[in-house]
Structures are given as C-alpha cells and as structure tokens.
C-alpha cells in the first residue's frame, strides 16, 4: 500500500511491477523513511521547471530528471536540487553527461 501511494504521488499509475520496483528502491535508499516526504515535496517543486522525480530504469534508485524547456529553467532546477539536498542532508549523484541525479539516501 505504501509503495502504491508513493507511485501515485510521483504521478505513476500503479501496477505490480512498479510496486515491486518501488520496494527495491526504498530498500536501496539509505534511511528512506527520513526523506520520503522531502522526495515528494521536491517532485512538486520541480514540476514548474519541467522536471520531476521518477523511477530509474537502470538502477534501483529514484532519479531526478531535469527536462526544463530553457537553459534558465534548467539552471533553476539544478539550484533547487542542490539547496534541497543540502537542507535535508540527502546524498545525490549526478549522472555523467545527463541532466539526471540519483537519490542515494539520507547522508548522516
């Protein structure tokens, strides 16, 4: 049920495969319970920049995908992510040559 709620908050239509994937991502994300709300909040904040949080197809992590329609909005999204990660002590890793970050988890 929790996995289904996470999917809905990230604008997915839940199905069994996606619920299983979210389960793996939650298990793989350090101290997920401490950052879950912050992930959903960032997803809402990024939507105005044409960006969002999604399930990674290649890694068992949530990914932050920047698909802003202009360089200015893209820069704004990168700044929001940096401030968010610092404020909530969340480790993110930028994917080389892409406007994508993986959310690794709470950075003690």
DAUR-V750907 format. One record per run of one state. SS is the DSSP state (~ for helix, > for strand, _ for the rest). FROM is the first residue (numbers start at 0). TO is the last residue. Records with the same first field share a line. If there is no record, write none. Layout:
# DAUR-V750907
SS->FROM-TO + FROM-TO
This chain:
# DAUR-V750907
_->0-0 + 9-14 + 28-28 + 30-30 + 49-49 + 55-60 + 66-69 + 88-88 + 94-98 + 106-107
~->1-8 + 15-27 + 31-48 + 70-87
>->29-29 + 50-54 + 61-65 + 89-93 + 99-105
